[in-house]
């Protein structure tokens, strides 16, 4: 039987070596639920075994049903009839399978019917699902909405909603984007007005809403008459009724199995979540950071699927008397694809681990306000790291997935351009990942602050102190790259017209920091495996030339584009 966990040696490697024990102890609160709920673990070992069991169930559904059905789902998609979205029958069947296996409340506490899984395990599951069908991830295990409700909603709201999300009875969506408010959510105009009955009433249009047909939605809306910025926005829990019309389904390049809706609210009743005026600055930002981590996992899954298609084809396709997989131009591409996927995966799991520690320590400190000192400092540390790594991993993995999917078609040649082959579907599906939940350019904006403020240097120092008895020559290459990175950052900070020059070069600086971090992570992985040390060697060797190229460009370019771009793009000659 096809099982997308058991056939992935790299995921199994990480599950064996991930540092999860403290996360498990914090999340399970001393294993107090053992015996009270099904699958509640009694210790760290039991938790790890449970994680692997649940992942294997997901992986079997993915391998046996979702992946074989994906081409048909992509071709037919969902349809809109009489203001109702009818999902593809295969999509609905897969959702039913997940619900029957009690998988829909993946990260939600057991008291609401969930499995109480850590974010790190969610990232593994999300990658496996995306490999099978990237569009299905937007339904199955899209935990962002449920987790946001669990973190910020009232107990009454949680009791009313979470059990029905965990059972699979209800679907959900985040309802943020508008025709004139995409990346700039401060421009949201959908109006929320309070009623005499304690409810709020929503009026306006939302666009590009993934799974906008879900029963439950979290809506960002303008609740204040004064002020056009973020402080005028609040967050609302909306349950689908006849006061909301699905005006259309978008016709998209990829992710065809997931309905993307345009919604019109006509005085639709909703309930306030949390405090007024914190809708964007607190709740939406938390929700989107979670979603960005999910998109990073989605990208790794798409890349894995695209690579496997290319590798299988290259092994079978004979040209010039030999399988093309044996030709240097092709095996170089395949090797680069494989290394970049494993680089993205180790960064994804490290980011997820930081998010888990951040959330677990925040929960712990709320329940134990008497605890101060080290706990508070740790909480701040992991909040900073999660805030840095989340945009970084989304930028890296989504750009990587687009490159891997592009190369997969190239390895197929003309056949890869045909719809009969999965390669072209993966290429189309990958394209959205570096756009939705914040484009790569916005991720760079979010990541450059930690690079310039010293957070990147802090974690690089921490990795360097860990000790790497294996591959000392590789460690020296990383340290040489670090020296170039520090010199470049100092140069940019000292540059006349610093702010614009920094913004201009921020992507290159973030890419340098990302390369160094991944280099350390792969070298750390190499302590457990000779093969992983070879992966690290290939990555770090290429990394060194990229860092040097970025450094040379920044130091020598001297703002030529900044001085001349206006005349170039505005030219009428």
ABEGO torsion letter per residue (X at the ends): XBBAAAABAAAAAAAAABBAAAAAAAAAGGGAABGABBGBBABAAAAAAAAAAAAAAAAAAAAAAAAAAAAAAAAAEBBBBGGBBBBBAAAAAAAAAAAAAGAABAABBAAAGBAGBBAAAAAAAAAAAAAABAAAAAABGBAAAAAAAAAABBAAAAAAAAAAAAAGABBBBBBABBAABBABAAABABBBBBBAAGBBBBBEBBBGBBGAABABBBBBBBABABEABAAABBBBBBBBBAABBBABBBBBABGAABBBBBBBBBGBBBBBBEBBGAAAAAAAAAAAAAAAAAAAAAAAAAAAAAAAAAAAAAAABBBGGBBAAABAAAAAAAAAAAAAAAAAAAAAAAAAAAAAAAAAAAAAAAABAABBEAAAAAAAAAAAAAAAAAAAAAAAAAAAAAAAAAAAAAAAEAAAABAABAAAAAAAAAAAAAABGEBAAAAAAAAAAAAAAGAAAAAAAAAAAAEBABGAAAAAAAAAAAAAAAAAAAAAAABBGAAAAAAAAAAAAAAAAAAAAAAAAAAAAAAABAAAAAAAAAAAAAAAAAAAAAAAAAAAAGGAAAAAAAAAAABAX
